[in-house]
């Protein structure tokens, strides 16, 4: 059962009858921060993740005597729109890339030698940077990897030595796995999945730092052409074209032997398809090398915060390796720090492919106006098998250049 915002802090303390003993609490977004307390806001990420965050913040309060009000909200952007001002009601916020793009100018700029960021993966530091300023501290990340149904794999006469590491090998095993109503590979028709192939080709919608439009680059065309070839051969199918209606469900129901998915698939399989035996490997390298997409979150400190010094200390505390491991494990993500990542890998060896992907990952572009461009791109993907990759990407290139100029 999902904890309510009111009971979250109490459950973490195990003191349902004594709320006054809680060093921090979780409130609805309509409740004001208690007088004198620092406010940390975060989106609802589930019971386990929320409890672990409250636990970590309580430990910070015990160590520093700084009281923190943890507020779990349904709409971070709405909260920030009214909480960042000359007298802000928000001190620390957990952001996604789009929210960071919108509010970067109101956030503290981090020095790269700060304890909160100095151990973060370089790819995540790039994603946390806006206009050459490091406006947030990387918190955690999810990447894409290849899930393989090991029962279907073995039934096709394949072994671990056949795990694909190149596009050519992916084409071969996808063909071998396609039979009897089962398709070799599935993925959803979106940039958030197909875009990984564009990065493997050496492209992507934009450069890694988001400053240059690269949608129509040779690498991007090569990546989308690889997806087209898989679809047109019948060895792959969009999730929406399979009976299950989505790539994740198609894999869980045995309609596809492989799927390109993020770490959320681990929980989906555990909760809904626990009978499926699977392994997770890195996505195959393409003509431009290895590539995957990243889905990070960040800690932002409000520049005008009355508690700015303590807010920075809180973020430095939460990004400590031990806390990163605990928080990422509860959220089903990978820690942002390299040291924390190695510790996490020791506890989650079966998910090591997600950590390996961080090094060569790129974020989905998040600048103002790009969401409409991505939506248009996604709308054209269902017809890719009979379509023209260069034509699809050419339109995206023109529109991206317009917003980046």
Number of C-alpha atoms within 10 A of each C-alpha: 5 10 14 14 19 15 15 24 29 23 16 19 19 12 14 15 8 10 17 11 11 19 23 28 27 26 22 15 17 9 9 12 21 14 7 12 16 24 25 25 25 21 17 16 14 13 15 15 18 27 20 19 22 25 19 20 26 25 15 19 17 12 9 12 11 20 21 28 27 29 30 23 20 15 13 20 18 11 18 20 11 11 16 19 15 10 10 16 21 25 27 27 26 20 24 20 21 17 17 27 20 15 17 24 15 18 22 20 19 21 14 15 9 12 18 25 26 16 20 23 19 17 19 27 21 18 29 29 21 19 12 9 16 21 29 30 33 31 28 25 23 25 26 30 29 22 25 23 21 19 14 20 21 12 10 14 10 16 11 10 6 13 19 20 15 17 20 14 15 21 20 15 21 23 18 16 24 20 14 7 9 19 24 30 32 29 25 23 24 18 19 20 19 22 24 30 32 32 31 29 27 23 27 34 26 24 17 19 18 22 16 15 22 25 26 23 20 16 22 28 25 24 26 27 21 22 23 21 16 21 19 15 13 16 24 27 26 22 24 17 15 17 12 16 13 18 27 24 22 26 30 25 17 18 22 31 27 32 30 23 23 21 21 15 20 17 12 14 19 11 9 12 16 12 10 17 13 19 15 24 20 24 27 21 21 23 18 18 13 22 29 28 28 25 21 25 24 25 29 29 30 30 22 18 24 17 20 17 10 19 24 23 17 24 24 16 19 22 27 17 21 15 19 26 26 18 26 23 18 18 22 19 26 28 34 32 25 18 17 22 25 17 15 24 19 11 13 14 11 13 21 20 21 27 25 16 22 28 17 17 25 28 24 25 22 18 19 12 14 19 14 11 18 20 12 15 18 17 12 17 21 18 12 19 19 11 15 16 22 18 12 20 21 17 15 22 20 14 16 23 15 11 13 15 8
